[in-house]
Amino acid sequence: MRTACRVDLSRARWQNRDLAMLQGCWHRITEMDVKNVTSGAVTSLSAWTFCFGSDGVGVQRIVGTHGSSCSGPATASFQNDGTLEIDTAFCDGSLPVLPESFPCRWRDDKAADCPGFLSGRHPVPFWPGGFHPGLFMR
């Protein structure tokens, strides 16, 4: 008996701009570091999670490898060009993170490429190219 592969990001649902496909939690699995813009200290992360309702409204939670963490609002919306934009507010807690924008492009049935920029797609000054690459998966 053949088992069907789970499709987390249906290309058709993405093209139809169906935010309900995001419902549940997604994990950033690449570039798992954040940098303190004042001190320059880099913190490695053990988890960076975005959890959404069917309307694209949700929360991000970031956890450092030494237990520091933060959480804050996140919203997702499709742009006119088909990009899925994830915007976060200030992530408040023992590991504060500035608001960011993640313009996501469909990669395949399992993942999206979501580079991170400072809120409003402003370049991140301490990352080469002005953004930090990111792969988001379930």
C-alpha positions in Angstrom: 0.0 0.0 0.0 1.3 3.4 -1.0 1.2 6.3 1.5 0.7 9.8 0.2 3.3 12.4 1.1 2.0 15.2 3.3 1.8 18.5 1.5 2.3 21.4 3.9 2.4 24.1 1.3 0.2 23.3 -1.7 1.3 25.3 -4.7 -2.3 25.7 -5.7 -3.3 27.1 -2.3 -0.3 29.4 -2.4 -1.3 30.7 -5.9 -4.8 31.1 -4.6 -3.4 33.1 -1.7 -5.1 30.8 0.9 -3.9 31.9 4.3 -5.6 28.9 5.9 -2.8 26.7 4.7 -0.6 28.4 7.3 -2.7 27.3 10.2 -0.5 25.7 12.8 3.2 26.2 13.6 6.1 26.8 11.3 9.8 26.6 12.2 12.7 28.6 10.9 15.4 26.0 10.4 18.3 28.1 8.9 20.3 31.0 10.1 19.5 30.4 13.7 21.3 33.4 15.2 20.3 36.9 16.3 22.6 39.8 16.9 22.2 42.5 19.6 22.4 45.7 17.7 23.8 47.6 20.7 26.4 45.2 22.0 27.1 43.2 18.9 26.7 39.9 20.8 25.4 37.0 18.8 23.0 34.6 20.4 22.5 31.1 18.8 18.9 29.9 18.8 17.4 26.5 19.6 13.9 27.4 18.2 12.3 30.1 16.1 8.6 29.3 15.7 5.7 31.1 14.0 2.2 29.8 14.8 -0.8 31.1 12.8 -4.6 30.9 12.8 -6.4 30.4 9.5 -6.6 34.2 9.1 -2.8 34.7 9.1 -2.7 36.2 12.6 -0.3 34.6 15.0 2.7 34.8 17.2 6.4 34.2 16.9 8.5 32.6 19.7 12.3 32.7 19.8 14.3 30.6 22.2 18.1 31.0 22.7 20.3 28.0 23.3 20.9 29.3 26.9 17.2 29.6 27.7 16.6 33.3 26.9 13.4 33.8 24.9 10.9 36.3 23.6 7.5 36.2 21.9 5.4 38.7 20.0 2.7 39.2 17.4 3.2 38.0 13.8 0.9 38.5 10.8 0.9 36.9 7.3 -0.6 38.4 4.1 -0.2 37.8 0.4 1.2 40.7 -1.6 0.1 41.6 -5.2 3.2 39.8 -6.6 2.2 36.5 -4.9 4.8 36.9 -2.1 3.7 35.8 1.3 4.8 38.6 3.7 5.2 37.7 7.4 5.6 40.7 9.6 6.5 40.6 13.2 6.2 43.2 16.0 8.9 43.6 18.7 9.7 40.3 20.2 9.6 41.0 24.0 11.3 39.0 26.7 14.8 38.1 27.9 16.0 37.9 24.3 14.4 41.0 22.6 14.3 41.0 18.8 13.5 43.9 16.6 10.4 43.8 14.3 11.2 42.0 11.0 9.7 41.4 7.6 10.0 38.0 5.9 9.0 38.1 2.2 8.4 34.4 1.5 8.5 32.6 -1.8 7.1 29.1 -2.3 9.9 26.6 -2.5 8.1 23.2 -2.6 5.3 21.3 -0.9 7.2 21.4 2.4 9.0 24.7 2.7 9.2 28.4 1.8 12.3 30.6 1.4 11.8 33.6 3.8 14.7 36.0 4.0 14.6 38.3 7.0 14.8 42.1 6.8 14.2 44.7 9.4 10.5 45.8 9.5 9.5 47.4 6.2 12.1 45.4 4.3 15.0 47.6 5.4 18.4 46.0 5.1 19.9 44.4 8.2 23.2 46.2 8.4 25.3 43.4 10.0 24.2 40.6 7.5 26.0 40.3 4.2 23.6 41.5 1.5 21.4 43.2 4.1 19.2 40.2 5.0 19.5 36.8 6.6 18.3 33.9 4.6 15.7 31.6 6.1 13.9 28.4 5.3 10.5 27.9 7.0 9.0 24.4 7.4 6.4 22.6 9.6 
